[in-house]
Amino acid sequence: MKAFFLLLLVIFLVPARLSAQNIDKSLDDEIVYYSEKSLGLKLHTQGYGINYNIGKIKDIYEKTFWQIEFQEIKHPKEGRRQSNIFSQNQTLRNYIFGKKNNFYNLNLVRAKYKTISGRGRKSPVAISYTYKGGLSLGLLKPYYLRLRYGPNDFRDEKYSDSNADIFLNENYIYSHAGLSRGLSEIKLYPGLVGKAGFMFDWGSEPDEVKAIEVGVMLNVYPQKVSLMANNPDQRIFTNFYLCLLLGSRK
């Protein structure tokens, strides 16, 4: 994680004033493309995500995209534990202690990219900055634990005020109940999302996209979102992200 933040710091200190010179050097054999699409695999400081991007290339300086993205946001205090309840097969059973809900985001974003350093004879990597904004639909799904009330009495339960003493007692927790539990109880949280960052494209062919994007993102919701027991609910989620982009131009 320290290396991740160090990388971001170095990237944001790149001197943009050197970039215009590189753009001029790349104009000689520049091929004109009109559209671009890519698939992105993203890691951020509270989870992971995947996105699809499609857009138009205005010129070598600017392009505009639509992005649809699905991601999970985890609470910073989440940590997996192993059940201390003995079973005959001795299979290790993991769960997240104190977790109340899984939180996913479906984001629809409008994005702009502006070139600050074009690919040329002396620079095999094109550098752009980007800013994005759009709508975010939060999906809150209850997290179920399999609790043991007796030798043969196992129950799948989500957190509530009435079962808090048992839900937060490791001596009762047998395992998590599986991702499918709680799907019928998903609640929707409409909100907004914004991003800003830099993209580094090193594709060896002009019609291919091979890039890494790094930046910061902000998800904001009018309603508070509850992720962990005994921790404050949140409306605002701020994260740094790193995204690998693969695609093509035409």
Helices and strands as residue ranges (DSSP letters): H 2-12, G 16-18, H 19-25, E 35-44, E 47-59, E 62-73, E 80-82, E 94-96, E 101-117, E 126-142, E 144-150, E 153-158, G 161-163, H 164-167, E 173-176, G 183-185, E 187-201, E 208-225, E 234-249
